[in-house]
Amino acid sequence: MRYTIQIVGVGGQGVLLASMVLGSAAMKAGYKVAMSEVHGMAQRGGSVLCTLRFGEEAVSPLEYSGGADLLMGFEPVETCRNISLANRDTRILMNLDPVYPSMVAAGFEEYPDVDEMVSAVRGRTENLVTIDATSIAVEAGKAVAANAVMIGAVAAAKGFPLSKDLLKEMLAENVPPKFTDLNMKAFDMGYDYMSKQRN
């Protein structure tokens, strides 16, 4: 067995934290784990890509195009930019909240239409669930907990091999104690959201 997760987004969204939580959970579950991360100007909102592979056959942290079992897209454009990592069977969790590049924020360029991006991703696979993780995080207490919402949602994804309790435990271990309650609430809200999408 080998399971591959590709996590994409931009700097500041908690992509690296999500990969640490998922990787730690996989190790605690007894799997062999291989991880890789690629990030450029991440602190300035640049692209971030983390690859996490676990299982008996996980001998390399790198995966071929179209080899992902799960694609976690923390940002719409980054999800589309990395759609080649997915295939028709890949499960995709796509956060709909955009992070505007500086040229868009300054009014020099336009951000692509989110609905059109969703349609483009859905053309790649029917296994797409969209989520407004930032709005859910705000409802939980703070927008910064959007990554906890995403992790909670993944815990409820169909066929995901790591348990909810294990992911929640690893999340609690990887966030500052003063933010534990916030992240636990955000995780549960993400889990509940995904559970409803499966019905």
Backbone bond lengths (Angstrom), bond angles and torsions (degrees), N, CA, C in turn:
res aa  C-N    CA-C-N  psi(-1)  N-CA   C-N-CA  omega(-1)  CA-C   N-CA-C  phi
1 M - - - 1.468 - - 1.526 109.52 -
2 R 1.335 115.49 138.29 1.466 121.57 173.88 1.516 107.28 -143.97
3 Y 1.319 115.89 133.72 1.468 120.53 179.84 1.520 107.92 -126.82
4 T 1.332 116.20 130.49 1.460 121.46 -176.47 1.529 111.02 -118.41
5 I 1.321 115.15 127.38 1.469 122.01 176.18 1.523 108.37 -115.46
6 Q 1.313 116.33 128.80 1.460 121.69 172.30 1.526 107.17 -109.24
7 I 1.325 116.05 124.85 1.461 121.33 -179.10 1.517 108.04 -116.21
8 V 1.339 116.95 121.07 1.461 120.66 -175.96 1.526 110.03 -127.64
9 G 1.321 114.96 148.60 1.456 120.64 178.70 1.515 109.02 177.52
10 V 1.325 116.05 -154.27 1.461 120.75 177.84 1.525 108.58 -126.64
11 G 1.336 114.26 163.38 1.452 120.02 -178.99 1.521 112.06 -56.49
12 G 1.323 115.93 136.44 1.452 121.25 178.05 1.515 114.10 97.56
13 Q 1.335 117.69 -6.26 1.466 120.82 -178.91 1.530 113.62 -91.10
14 G 1.314 117.25 -5.85 1.457 119.48 -179.95 1.505 114.61 86.25
15 V 1.336 117.06 23.85 1.461 121.18 179.10 1.529 110.60 -62.89
16 L 1.339 116.59 -44.02 1.461 120.01 -178.68 1.521 111.15 -65.88
17 L 1.325 117.33 -38.45 1.467 120.46 177.12 1.525 110.21 -62.96
18 A 1.321 116.83 -43.22 1.460 120.35 178.93 1.526 110.85 -59.74
19 S 1.329 116.67 -41.46 1.468 119.53 -179.90 1.523 110.66 -66.76
20 M 1.333 117.53 -36.63 1.467 120.71 178.00 1.521 111.21 -66.00
21 V 1.333 116.48 -42.63 1.465 120.61 179.59 1.525 110.67 -63.42
22 L 1.336 116.74 -48.39 1.459 120.91 -179.05 1.532 111.39 -65.97
23 G 1.336 116.67 -40.83 1.463 120.37 179.00 1.519 112.05 -66.12
24 S 1.331 116.62 -41.98 1.470 120.68 178.42 1.522 110.91 -63.48
25 A 1.332 116.10 -40.09 1.467 120.68 179.04 1.523 110.65 -64.11
26 A 1.334 116.32 -42.18 1.465 119.97 179.46 1.527 111.07 -63.52
27 M 1.341 116.59 -41.30 1.463 119.53 178.40 1.522 111.26 -64.80
28 K 1.335 116.31 -42.63 1.459 119.92 -179.72 1.522 111.17 -65.82
29 A 1.321 116.86 -27.35 1.462 121.10 177.66 1.528 111.60 -78.21
30 G 1.339 116.59 -5.20 1.459 120.67 175.88 1.507 115.63 97.18
31 Y 1.329 117.03 8.55 1.461 120.16 -179.96 1.523 111.50 -85.20
32 K 1.321 116.25 151.39 1.457 121.53 166.86 1.526 106.26 -74.01
33 V 1.339 117.77 134.25 1.464 121.72 -173.34 1.530 110.51 -125.30
34 A 1.330 116.28 137.39 1.465 122.50 173.47 1.524 107.55 -130.55
35 M 1.332 116.06 131.66 1.468 120.66 -177.38 1.514 110.67 -131.23
36 S 1.327 114.85 149.99 1.458 121.37 176.07 1.519 108.02 -146.38
37 E 1.320 116.49 146.41 1.464 119.31 176.83 1.519 110.05 -136.86
38 V 1.314 114.47 144.85 1.459 121.35 177.59 1.516 107.52 -130.69
39 H 1.313 116.67 118.69 1.463 119.21 176.07 1.515 109.35 -149.36
40 G 1.323 114.21 135.27 1.454 120.31 179.97 1.509 110.59 -96.50
41 M 1.325 116.09 -105.72 1.466 120.43 179.56 1.530 109.41 -84.12
42 A 1.328 115.99 57.28 1.458 121.02 -171.94 1.525 112.27 -59.67
43 Q 1.331 117.40 -39.60 1.460 119.63 -178.15 1.524 111.54 -68.28
44 R 1.314 117.07 -16.38 1.464 120.99 179.28 1.529 111.45 -104.76
45 G 1.325 116.18 19.35 1.459 119.64 178.02 1.506 114.35 88.45
46 G 1.333 116.45 17.23 1.455 120.24 179.69 1.516 112.65 -75.14
47 S 1.323 116.13 169.10 1.461 122.10 -178.22 1.522 112.01 -66.39
48 V 1.330 114.79 142.85 1.461 121.62 175.96 1.526 107.84 -130.98
49 L 1.320 116.44 132.10 1.461 122.20 176.98 1.515 108.58 -131.85
50 C 1.320 116.48 124.63 1.458 121.80 174.69 1.524 108.97 -120.07
51 T 1.310 115.44 134.11 1.459 121.38 175.92 1.516 107.96 -112.50
52 L 1.320 116.32 129.08 1.459 122.39 178.36 1.523 108.15 -126.77
53 R 1.317 115.87 122.49 1.467 120.73 178.08 1.515 108.00 -125.57
54 F 1.320 116.05 134.99 1.460 118.50 177.31 1.519 110.76 -142.98
55 G 1.330 114.59 153.85 1.454 121.48 -176.74 1.509 110.17 129.85
56 E 1.306 116.53 174.57 1.464 121.82 -176.97 1.526 112.35 -62.40
57 E 1.334 117.43 -28.88 1.462 120.97 -176.26 1.529 112.99 -97.48
58 A 1.328 117.03 10.86 1.472 120.48 -178.86 1.521 109.45 -84.35
59 V 1.325 116.45 87.25 1.462 120.92 -177.13 1.526 111.98 -103.76
60 S 1.320 117.55 -13.55 1.466 121.50 -179.39 1.525 108.70 -137.44
61 P 1.333 117.21 145.15 1.469 119.45 178.73 1.527 113.59 -78.88
62 L 1.317 117.37 -5.81 1.458 120.48 -176.85 1.517 110.63 -100.47
63 E 1.324 116.01 148.11 1.461 122.13 -178.30 1.518 109.12 -128.87
64 Y 1.319 116.16 146.87 1.457 121.27 179.04 1.533 109.65 -74.22
65 S 1.318 116.27 159.61 1.463 120.72 178.11 1.519 109.99 -59.12
66 G 1.318 115.47 135.16 1.454 120.47 179.85 1.514 113.62 81.51
67 G 1.319 118.01 7.70 1.462 120.73 -175.27 1.511 115.88 -95.98
68 A 1.326 118.50 2.00 1.461 120.57 -176.25 1.525 111.78 -75.21
69 D 1.322 115.75 137.96 1.463 121.06 170.17 1.519 109.74 -84.12
70 L 1.337 115.86 -31.87 1.460 122.27 -179.52 1.519 109.34 -141.66
71 L 1.321 116.53 132.80 1.460 122.53 173.84 1.510 108.12 -116.87
72 M 1.335 116.15 116.60 1.462 121.94 176.10 1.521 107.71 -98.69
73 G 1.317 117.09 110.24 1.457 121.26 -179.67 1.516 110.20 -103.22
74 F 1.315 116.16 107.66 1.460 120.86 -178.64 1.532 112.17 -78.24
75 E 1.333 116.62 -13.51 1.471 121.23 -175.43 1.525 107.99 -147.19
76 P 1.354 118.65 137.84 1.475 120.93 -173.02 1.525 115.36 -58.07
77 V 1.335 117.53 -50.29 1.464 119.99 -178.73 1.522 110.82 -62.40
78 E 1.347 116.59 -41.67 1.462 119.54 -179.57 1.526 111.00 -66.17
79 T 1.320 117.17 -32.82 1.465 120.26 175.81 1.528 109.59 -62.60
80 C 1.334 116.07 -47.37 1.473 120.18 178.65 1.522 111.76 -65.49
81 R 1.306 116.61 -40.14 1.470 120.61 -178.36 1.532 111.31 -61.61
82 N 1.325 115.95 -30.83 1.463 120.74 -175.75 1.526 113.20 -107.62
83 I 1.329 117.36 19.18 1.461 120.83 -176.56 1.528 112.01 -64.39
84 S 1.321 117.50 -20.47 1.466 119.95 178.31 1.525 111.84 -65.86
85 L 1.323 117.06 -15.09 1.466 120.64 177.62 1.525 111.36 -74.19
86 A 1.340 116.07 -16.15 1.468 121.60 -174.94 1.520 111.46 -102.56
87 N 1.330 114.69 161.98 1.461 121.85 172.15 1.531 107.68 -130.28
88 R 1.303 117.63 -174.23 1.471 120.57 -174.97 1.523 112.86 -66.51
89 D 1.321 117.12 -20.87 1.461 120.27 179.75 1.527 112.96 -96.14
90 T 1.329 116.50 -9.16 1.468 120.43 -178.59 1.525 110.67 -65.46
91 R 1.316 115.84 135.71 1.460 120.55 173.40 1.523 107.72 -88.26
92 I 1.325 116.16 131.14 1.461 120.70 -177.25 1.518 109.90 -121.44
93 L 1.317 115.77 128.40 1.454 122.72 172.71 1.522 106.41 -111.15
94 M 1.329 116.89 115.94 1.469 121.77 -171.69 1.524 110.83 -119.20
95 N 1.327 115.91 114.44 1.459 121.02 174.41 1.524 108.60 -73.90
96 L 1.322 116.59 131.77 1.468 120.99 -175.56 1.521 113.61 -89.36
97 D 1.314 118.55 -3.99 1.461 121.37 -176.62 1.529 110.72 -83.08
98 P 1.334 118.25 114.61 1.468 119.85 -177.23 1.528 113.20 -78.33
99 V 1.320 115.25 150.38 1.460 122.01 168.98 1.523 105.42 -112.75
100 Y 1.320 116.51 112.06 1.459 120.22 -172.93 1.527 112.03 -78.16
101 P 1.335 117.00 126.88 1.469 120.29 173.69 1.524 109.90 -62.30
102 S 1.315 116.39 161.35 1.461 121.06 -175.55 1.525 112.36 -58.36
103 M 1.333 118.06 -37.89 1.460 120.67 -178.98 1.528 111.75 -67.37
104 V 1.353 116.57 -31.85 1.464 120.87 176.24 1.521 109.50 -73.62
105 A 1.322 115.85 -45.57 1.462 120.67 -179.70 1.528 111.64 -60.73
106 A 1.346 115.94 -32.78 1.467 120.51 179.99 1.526 112.23 -82.06
107 G 1.316 117.65 -7.04 1.456 121.04 177.24 1.515 115.16 89.06
108 F 1.336 117.87 9.46 1.461 120.66 -178.85 1.530 113.06 -87.04
109 E 1.317 116.70 -22.50 1.459 121.47 179.73 1.524 108.98 -136.21
110 E 1.329 115.32 162.99 1.464 120.26 178.40 1.517 110.66 -107.06
111 Y 1.314 115.34 141.93 1.463 121.00 176.53 1.530 108.12 -79.87
112 P 1.330 118.40 138.49 1.475 120.18 -179.43 1.537 111.56 -59.49
113 D 1.317 115.80 154.12 1.455 121.16 178.07 1.530 109.88 -67.82
114 V 1.335 116.59 125.61 1.468 121.10 -175.33 1.528 111.30 -64.03
115 D 1.337 117.08 -40.30 1.466 119.73 179.66 1.522 111.42 -61.72
116 E 1.327 116.84 -37.72 1.461 120.46 178.30 1.531 110.79 -67.25
117 M 1.322 116.34 -36.64 1.467 119.79 177.95 1.527 110.92 -66.83
118 V 1.334 116.19 -40.06 1.463 120.22 177.42 1.526 109.87 -61.23
119 S 1.341 116.78 -43.39 1.468 120.90 178.90 1.519 111.23 -62.07
120 A 1.339 116.37 -38.78 1.462 120.53 179.81 1.523 111.00 -65.03
121 V 1.327 116.23 -42.12 1.470 120.32 179.12 1.523 110.06 -68.16
122 R 1.325 116.80 -40.29 1.466 120.18 179.87 1.535 110.92 -64.93
123 G 1.328 116.32 -25.49 1.449 119.51 175.53 1.513 112.51 -69.84
124 R 1.321 115.92 -19.47 1.466 121.41 179.14 1.527 111.56 -85.37
125 T 1.324 116.41 -38.25 1.458 121.57 -179.61 1.521 110.38 -155.57
126 E 1.317 116.13 145.31 1.455 120.65 176.13 1.522 111.05 -82.01
127 N 1.322 116.94 -10.25 1.459 121.75 -177.20 1.530 111.33 -86.69
128 L 1.326 116.04 51.08 1.464 121.94 -178.67 1.524 110.19 -109.74
129 V 1.326 114.78 131.48 1.464 120.89 170.56 1.521 107.01 -122.19
130 T 1.329 116.12 125.16 1.459 120.47 176.11 1.519 108.71 -96.41
131 I 1.323 115.49 149.56 1.456 121.08 -177.85 1.522 109.21 -148.90
132 D 1.299 117.01 139.00 1.463 120.73 173.35 1.522 106.74 -96.74
133 A 1.325 114.51 76.32 1.467 121.22 -172.87 1.525 112.51 -61.57
134 T 1.327 116.69 -34.23 1.462 119.36 -178.60 1.518 111.32 -67.79
135 S 1.318 117.20 -42.46 1.465 120.11 178.08 1.514 111.43 -64.02
136 I 1.322 116.27 -39.42 1.466 119.91 177.52 1.522 110.06 -65.01
137 A 1.338 116.60 -40.35 1.464 120.54 178.75 1.527 111.38 -64.07
138 V 1.329 116.35 -40.08 1.476 120.20 177.18 1.527 109.99 -61.38
139 E 1.325 115.54 -40.86 1.460 120.24 177.55 1.533 110.93 -63.85
140 A 1.343 115.94 -33.68 1.463 120.32 178.09 1.522 112.11 -73.63
141 G 1.330 116.44 -24.93 1.466 118.98 178.89 1.510 115.17 151.73
142 K 1.347 118.44 -37.52 1.464 121.43 -179.31 1.526 110.35 -156.86
143 A 1.331 115.77 142.25 1.464 121.20 -179.28 1.522 112.81 -60.36
144 V 1.330 116.92 -27.85 1.460 121.13 -176.99 1.527 112.27 -62.84
145 A 1.322 117.47 -16.27 1.471 121.17 -178.88 1.529 112.62 -87.39
146 A 1.331 117.70 12.48 1.466 120.52 -179.45 1.525 111.89 -58.97
147 N 1.337 116.97 -34.20 1.469 118.29 179.16 1.530 111.02 -67.19
148 A 1.339 117.65 -32.64 1.468 120.33 175.83 1.524 110.48 -67.23
149 V 1.329 116.30 -35.31 1.469 120.85 175.44 1.529 109.53 -61.63
150 M 1.328 116.37 -44.95 1.468 121.24 -179.52 1.528 111.28 -63.38
151 I 1.329 116.91 -41.56 1.466 120.54 179.71 1.530 109.87 -65.51
152 G 1.328 116.47 -41.99 1.457 119.86 177.45 1.515 111.97 -61.82
153 A 1.339 115.66 -40.58 1.465 119.64 179.06 1.524 111.26 -63.52
154 V 1.319 116.77 -41.21 1.461 120.88 179.13 1.527 110.84 -62.63
155 A 1.337 116.39 -36.19 1.463 120.39 179.89 1.520 111.89 -59.58
156 A 1.334 116.58 -26.49 1.469 121.10 -179.60 1.521 112.51 -98.79
157 A 1.336 117.35 1.32 1.466 120.49 -178.27 1.524 110.73 -66.42
158 K 1.309 116.14 141.00 1.459 121.89 -178.62 1.525 110.77 -59.59
159 G 1.317 116.04 126.30 1.456 121.29 176.58 1.512 115.28 80.92
160 F 1.349 118.65 2.63 1.463 119.25 -178.64 1.527 108.99 -69.84
161 P 1.341 118.24 128.63 1.464 121.00 -169.12 1.526 117.12 -82.41
162 L 1.332 118.75 -4.42 1.466 120.76 -179.80 1.527 109.69 -106.86
163 S 1.324 116.79 141.81 1.458 120.89 -172.62 1.526 112.60 -78.22
164 K 1.316 114.95 154.86 1.459 122.26 176.87 1.523 110.89 -57.81
165 D 1.323 117.30 -48.10 1.466 120.71 -176.46 1.521 111.52 -62.25
166 L 1.327 117.14 -39.53 1.458 120.92 -179.73 1.525 110.59 -67.18
167 L 1.323 117.72 -43.93 1.467 120.31 178.88 1.528 110.91 -63.63
168 K 1.310 115.71 -40.43 1.462 119.40 -179.72 1.527 110.87 -65.54
169 E 1.312 115.76 -39.41 1.465 120.78 177.79 1.525 110.99 -62.47
170 M 1.331 116.67 -44.64 1.463 120.32 -179.18 1.529 111.66 -69.29
171 L 1.320 116.80 -33.56 1.461 119.76 175.76 1.520 110.47 -63.04
172 A 1.329 116.17 -44.64 1.465 121.00 179.54 1.525 111.32 -60.73
173 E 1.326 116.66 -34.71 1.471 120.76 -178.87 1.526 112.27 -75.45
174 N 1.335 117.60 -21.39 1.464 120.76 -173.27 1.526 115.05 -105.01
175 V 1.327 118.31 2.76 1.458 120.87 177.00 1.538 108.76 -115.20
176 P 1.331 117.45 152.93 1.470 119.98 177.59 1.527 110.65 -58.21
177 P 1.335 117.63 141.14 1.465 121.34 -177.26 1.529 114.37 -51.60
178 K 1.338 117.48 -36.08 1.461 119.50 -177.19 1.538 112.20 -69.22
179 F 1.352 116.98 -15.25 1.467 120.55 178.95 1.527 112.47 -107.56
180 T 1.329 117.19 8.32 1.466 120.12 -176.47 1.530 111.79 -61.26
181 D 1.324 116.75 -50.29 1.473 120.18 -177.04 1.529 111.09 -59.85
182 L 1.334 116.75 -43.24 1.460 121.69 178.65 1.521 110.82 -58.59
183 N 1.329 115.85 -47.62 1.461 120.08 -176.95 1.524 112.31 -69.80
184 M 1.316 117.42 -34.79 1.462 120.15 177.06 1.527 110.48 -64.94
185 K 1.327 116.49 -41.44 1.465 120.40 179.01 1.527 110.29 -66.51
186 A 1.336 116.47 -43.30 1.471 120.63 179.37 1.529 110.83 -63.41
187 F 1.327 116.27 -40.94 1.468 121.36 177.57 1.529 110.22 -58.32
188 D 1.331 116.18 -49.12 1.466 120.62 -178.17 1.529 111.54 -62.63
189 M 1.323 116.59 -37.58 1.461 119.93 179.88 1.532 110.68 -68.73
190 G 1.324 116.39 -37.80 1.467 119.98 175.81 1.519 111.15 -65.94
191 Y 1.320 116.62 -40.38 1.464 121.62 178.49 1.525 110.37 -62.58
192 D 1.324 116.14 -45.96 1.468 120.84 -179.36 1.536 110.84 -63.08
193 Y 1.323 116.37 -39.99 1.467 120.52 179.56 1.531 109.84 -60.96
194 M 1.320 116.63 -50.07 1.459 120.67 -178.18 1.531 111.20 -65.05
195 S 1.307 116.99 -37.66 1.466 120.70 179.72 1.530 110.53 -59.81
196 K 1.324 117.05 -38.14 1.459 121.31 179.22 1.532 111.66 -69.95
197 Q 1.329 117.35 -31.29 1.462 120.64 179.93 1.519 111.11 -70.94
198 R 1.313 118.05 -23.57 1.462 122.12 -177.85 1.516 111.58 -79.84
199 N 1.328 117.71 -17.25 1.470 121.24 -177.18 1.525 111.86 -80.92
